[in-house]
């Protein structure tokens, strides 16, 4: 069957970004377009020791790709919508917004502990100011620590201490049962591990246990973690897209309590306003997702918070209205402005800006200003 032409599609080089771009490529290829994926390094990828809000501007993962689009080196770029700044160059359009995946956050733990059952003072990792504020707003006893890296890296950091401790315990028990007390297995000295072999019974050897681990678990056993983590919080969509959701224990957090970032779970394909953009729109665009995410991003733009303030905005189409919940916090989650409003679908962008103006008057502007100072 004859091709309609080739579309050069820019993507970041992370595993998650490439998987997201691949889903876009498959949709275009199903409509007889040939797709060439072009990997582009971004500012967010190059600065690995800083948190996103510390990079100095929003769009750390976006602008480098869009510059390639505007220069004509590629035809389009695939982004996680929540990473996109609310302002964009005049010559650039969001040509396609595919149907959104799960928009909310999940708690990930090594052993399936629920959020409610996390011990007092538990250490929870997150890269997001919003998630930090929401965690502390609900559980001020938690120790929320910064967590940087791609999704798989964050999962490895969570599992590292847990699996390394398990490995040491199994190795010590196995050495003791062999009569090798004082010897070592896999470089672990049995005398250095505080364990009574009679307290533990293992049906599998250390080698058999290790062979049963998933790839991400094996990598975790070799990682030097920044913190000993009890849990981390991630976007459910990212965990699903990277294929890790079935390899870790998760709990879906209530979306009205942990209001997600504007556009979370959605992808955005940017292009120039040309024939390629029209083609991408016709193949990829999901009308309901576009309305919901446009309302969310319009509220975010009206609050002028970007990624420097703890802000969540979530909208869902319900008949002729978009029910939008907006939540703005201070960094410690001690003060917040939270409201839900039904916006008419036919004028959702305008109504969203009016909603944001009301939120600013109710105190959201002060919280955003405080975040900028901090």
Secondary structure, DSSP 4 states (H G I P E B T S, - for coil): -----EEEEEE-SSHHHHHHHHHHHHHHHHTT-EEEEEE---HHHH-TTS-GGGSSSS-TTTHHHHHHHHHTSSSEEEEEGGGS-S---TTEEEEE-PPP---SEEEEESS---TTTSPTT-EEEES-HHHHHHHHHH-TT-EEEE--S-HHHHHHHHHHHHHHHHHHHHHHHHHHHTT-TTSEETTEEGGGS---GGG---SS-HHHHHHTS-HHHHHHHT---SS--SEEEEEHHHHHHTT-TTTSEEEEPPTTTSPPPTTTT-EEEEEESSHHHHHHHHHH--HHHHHHHHHHHHHHHHHT-TTTS-EEEEEEEETTEEEEEEEEE-TTSSSEEEEEEEEEGGGHHHHHHHHHHHHIIIIIHHHHHHHHH-
